[in-house]
Amino acid sequence: MESEVVKAEMVLAPSLPFKKVQTADKYPKGQSRGRQWKHLRLLLQAADATSLPPDRPNYLNIQSPPSIYPPKRYCDITGFEAPYVDPRTKLRYADPEVFKQIRILPDEYVQRYLALRNAAVVLR
């Protein structure tokens, strides 16, 4: 008798609406997902770049306005982001260990590091 009651009360819907549908179930193998990649030729035809003004950025010219964000500053020794600058040598550094190394560098090496980023400063 109990088994009859359990079977009668436990009728579930074939799909539960709150569960997410898996991608494999939604799109069986071989079917398109509706999004196709476009070739550059098709993008250029759709944009009709000849009718646009020459100063407006498009696929043919990659000129764009300058960034509104400040430029990132990188450590001259390690290449990590550098929040600090040595006031004596003007080299940028990322952490205290690099600062110790900068302070023991000879002046000629400091000049070479500064020349790498086009910031050659004559040290006295």
TALINLIN-V224686 format. One record per run of one state. SS is the DSSP state (H for helix, E for strand, L for the rest). FROM is the first residue (numbers start at 1). TO is the last residue. If there is no record, write none. Layout:
ss=SS from=FROM to=TO
ss=SS from=FROM to=TO
This chain:
ss=L from=1 to=1
ss=H from=2 to=9
ss=L from=10 to=22
ss=H from=23 to=26
ss=L from=27 to=39
ss=H from=40 to=47
ss=L from=48 to=48
ss=H from=49 to=51
ss=L from=52 to=73
ss=E from=74 to=74
ss=L from=75 to=80
ss=E from=81 to=81
ss=L from=82 to=83
ss=E from=84 to=85
ss=L from=86 to=91
ss=E from=92 to=93
ss=L from=94 to=95
ss=H from=96 to=103
ss=L from=104 to=106
ss=H from=107 to=116
ss=L from=117 to=124
